Amino acid sequence: MRPFQIGDRVKIADTMGDVVEKTLLVTRIRTAKNVEVTVPTASFLALISSTTAPSPQAKA
């Protein structure tokens, strides 16, 4: 699995969304329903199940 960046689409447990912020303590993802989920970075690294290229909306 490759490291993730802002704009990448990630899946954490059963939640999928785009990474919108990545700090030392937390990672924030925005789901398709426009809900922002905050996950502690340590938990995020343990729970992440997949990473894909940036979403098409991130390029606009």
C-alpha positions in Angstrom: 0.0 0.0 0.0 1.3 3.5 -0.9 1.3 6.5 1.5 -1.8 8.7 1.1 -1.9 12.4 0.3 -4.6 15.1 0.4 -7.1 14.4 -2.3 -6.6 10.6 -2.3 -9.7 8.5 -1.9 -9.3 6.1 1.1 -11.4 3.5 2.8 -11.4 3.2 6.6 -13.3 0.2 7.9 -16.7 0.7 6.1 -16.3 4.5 5.4 -14.9 5.8 2.1 -14.0 9.4 1.4 -11.4 11.9 0.2 -8.5 13.0 2.4 -9.0 16.8 3.0 -6.5 17.4 5.9 -3.6 15.5 7.3 -1.9 16.7 10.4 0.4 15.2 13.0 -2.5 14.3 15.2 -5.6 13.8 13.0 -6.6 12.9 9.5 -9.9 14.3 8.1 -11.8 12.7 5.3 -14.9 13.9 3.5 -17.5 11.2 2.5 -19.7 11.2 -0.6 -22.5 12.6 1.6 -20.3 15.6 2.4 -19.7 14.5 6.0 -16.3 15.3 7.4 -14.9 12.5 9.6 -11.9 13.1 11.9 -9.8 10.1 12.7 -6.7 10.1 15.0 -3.7 9.6 12.8 -2.5 6.5 14.8 -5.9 4.9 14.4 -6.1 5.9 10.8 -2.9 4.1 9.9 -4.1 0.9 11.7 -7.6 1.0 10.1 -6.9 2.1 6.5 -7.9 -0.7 4.1 -7.3 0.9 0.7 -6.0 3.9 -1.1 -6.7 5.1 -4.6 -5.7 8.0 -6.8 -7.1 11.5 -6.2 -10.8 11.8 -6.9 -11.9 13.6 -10.1 -13.4 16.5 -8.1 -9.9 17.2 -6.5 -8.5 18.0 -9.9 -11.1 20.6 -10.7 
